[in-house]
């Protein structure tokens, strides 16, 4: 009887621990995805800012082919 209870307790403990790890992994993945989305949005905002900044006349028209 004691072995049976110990075995059931061990299985329950393992299942709970496994579920806890799965939840923690899901939380970690959600945080990573949120961070990546924020970085992507910041990158896109930076690109738009660069595109909208005034450029001196002739910028981007002359190419140095020797370089």
Buried (B, 14 or more C-beta within 10 A) or exposed (E): EEEEEEEEEEEEEEEEEEEEEEEEEEEEEEEEEEEEEEEEEEEEEEEEEEEEEEEEEEEEEEEEEEE
